[in-house]
Amino acid sequence: MATAFDQPAFHAYGLVDGNDALLAYITLYHIADELEIINIAVRPDARRQGLGWQLLDHALREEVKLGILTMFLEVRTSNMPAIRLYERAGFRPVGRRRGYYTAPVEDGLVYEKRL
């Protein structure tokens, strides 16, 4: 059985500490010249250290080498730290998905970055 990690269009990057414990990760999916950021997460005790920025910056630089022209992501409307990170990286809001998230139900903002 193939997993997402076996698919050439799926990429994941992570940051680990000195004990090889995962601190943060980002997962991406690309098709042709488009990229979607599936998830980016930083362990709660490792937040506010710039790890999210490091991961996002590294991942975007690597993916651009593959010919990516447009990048997309969704984010909860209440996730202000993530929204600030994405906007700092040049992403701009292009839409809203009503009720996209559950537990709790919340809208998702769609962001795009064109290169």
ChimeraX attribute file (.defattr): number of C-alpha atoms within 10 A of each C-alpha:
attribute: neighborCount
match mode: 1-to-1
recipient: residues
	/A:1	3
	/A:2	6
	/A:3	7
	/A:4	11
	/A:5	11
	/A:6	10
	/A:7	10
	/A:8	10
	/A:9	13
	/A:10	17
	/A:11	18
	/A:12	17
	/A:13	14
	/A:14	16
	/A:15	16
	/A:16	11
	/A:17	10
	/A:18	6
	/A:19	6
	/A:20	8
	/A:21	9
	/A:22	13
	/A:23	18
	/A:24	21
	/A:25	19
	/A:26	20
	/A:27	19
	/A:28	21
	/A:29	20
	/A:30	19
	/A:31	11
	/A:32	11
	/A:33	13
	/A:34	17
	/A:35	24
	/A:36	18
	/A:37	20
	/A:38	16
	/A:39	14
	/A:40	17
	/A:41	16
	/A:42	20
	/A:43	11
	/A:44	9
	/A:45	8
	/A:46	13
	/A:47	13
	/A:48	11
	/A:49	10
	/A:50	11
	/A:51	19
	/A:52	24
	/A:53	16
	/A:54	12
	/A:55	22
	/A:56	20
	/A:57	12
	/A:58	13
	/A:59	19
	/A:60	16
	/A:61	12
	/A:62	12
	/A:63	19
	/A:64	16
	/A:65	8
	/A:66	12
	/A:67	13
	/A:68	19
	/A:69	14
	/A:70	16
	/A:71	22
	/A:72	21
	/A:73	19
	/A:74	22
	/A:75	23
	/A:76	19
	/A:77	16
	/A:78	12
	/A:79	11
	/A:80	11
	/A:81	10
	/A:82	17
	/A:83	20
	/A:84	12
	/A:85	15
	/A:86	21
	/A:87	14
	/A:88	11
	/A:89	14
	/A:90	13
	/A:91	19
	/A:92	17
	/A:93	17
	/A:94	11
	/A:95	12
	/A:96	16
	/A:97	15
	/A:98	11
	/A:99	12
	/A:100	14
	/A:101	15
	/A:102	8
	/A:103	5
	/A:104	7
	/A:105	11
	/A:106	16
	/A:107	18
	/A:108	20
	/A:109	21
	/A:110	18
	/A:111	22
	/A:112	20
	/A:113	18
	/A:114	12
	/A:115	10
